[in-house]
């Protein structure tokens, strides 16, 4: 039952991230990787220790471990993972962008369509 509650909560927060967070901050995430996997993972990691409680049908915490201590450990692991993946992604994107001349096409190419400008192919056989 805990997994269902965690999944529902994660789904709710993922929806909010995709529908509200991305438009508010305007970051480029066409596949909603951060909004779905990032936020869903964070919510799941932070709710896991709550539903491990024997009172809620879970296996219970190890002897001597408190709910507060486990939550703190989960929170620290989430913060470390966010920082680690953010820093490494930034470094990788800077290297790839430097080697390839940039990560984005110019506005004219984007408007005309990447099928035509980069691949010289028509995506559809419609003459518009």
Buried (B, 14 or more C-beta within 10 A) or exposed (E): EBEEEBBEBBBEBBEEBBEEBBEEEEEEBEEBEBBBEBBBBBBBBBBBBBBBBEEEEBEEBEEEEEEEEBBEEBBEEBEEBBEEEEEEEEEEEEEEEEEEEEEEEEEEEEEEBEEEBEEEEEEEEEEE
